[in-house]
């Protein structure tokens, strides 16, 4: 099958030669990889030198990161109302506002407060120059190149220092400790820096964008502002899955979703299409948070991936997003001013630029 997606085929070859996978069953077969139909891979752990490994280290890192995040969210939850008021009210320009709020809330998980000031500054600059939607276009290519080299130097120096001072008895202070402490001894600091950057993109980038989509959709659908926060977040991640494209390579020649593929092909599993598949979803293109009150086609919902490489941060992410959406809709009246731009499509699917206005609810705050 060649050409464009017609809404019914599970897989087809695009004009660029990539094989797009849009059928829920084929998508799960590829990502779950139970029958070893693709080469083992994780987009999260992909580095310039191939996938970071071994797999045991990937698993250890994912688990330790989740524990650290959960602990942080538990102890710092009370900060959230102040951050919402400070970062989002009375008005803010999104999606950057969401990313910066998340950066502030997770600052100490990303880097412990006593980490070198130069490293703190570098991480802040990476967010502004590479994580925010459209950030890469805000600087010229030579300036980006220079910055990348300087940032890498700072990160590599810190990683080497932490490798030398490693104390297995000490709890991880931040995600950089997690990456250094749970990787195999002798791991290349360059690879560890890339894994750390994956965490930076996942936390500040993906979580911030997912919050942005929820706020954007609530602001453009005022009738839905009373919906359960968990329905809103799920529905926003269905319509606009931040992680919308997964790359995999077939391990052998086979038929996949009706398309003939070989190890020379690149598979692109597209959750944006899976989540809008008309055979699985009613009113697939509409924002309907209430659909989550009833039974939903779970097998056609993969915002955090599927199978062995499913997101290690999925539960902590959902909790943070639900807490934030609850605070925003409970304490504030939300309206959105659009400037007509479309979604910002990159490795992550970010919302369009928009302004959100938050006014305190005049009726008893804290209640609807
Ligand atoms: C809205 C926010 C997020 C989204 C949409 C998201 C999505 C995903 C997806 C789709 C994968 C699977 C990639 C693949 O199969 O190739 C993944 C993997 C991963 N994510 Fe997330 N993620 C988010 C936030 C986070 C956070 C906050 C953390 C931090 C704990 C995290 C840690 C990880 C890790 C460690 C993996 C690798 C799992 C493995 O290969 O074993 N993610 N994420």
Boltz pocket constraint, residues with backbone or C-beta under 6 A from the ligand:
constraints:
  - pocket:
      binder: B
      contacts: [[A, 31], [A, 41], [A, 42], [A, 43], [A, 44], [A, 45], [A, 58], [A, 59], [A, 61], [A, 62], [A, 65], [A, 66], [A, 69], [A, 199], [A, 202], [A, 203], [A, 206], [A, 207], [A, 210], [A, 242], [A, 243], [A, 246], [A, 247], [A, 302], [A, 303], [A, 304], [A, 305], [A, 306], [A, 308], [A, 309], [A, 310], [A, 311], [A, 312], [A, 313], [A, 314], [A, 317]]
      max_distance: 6.0
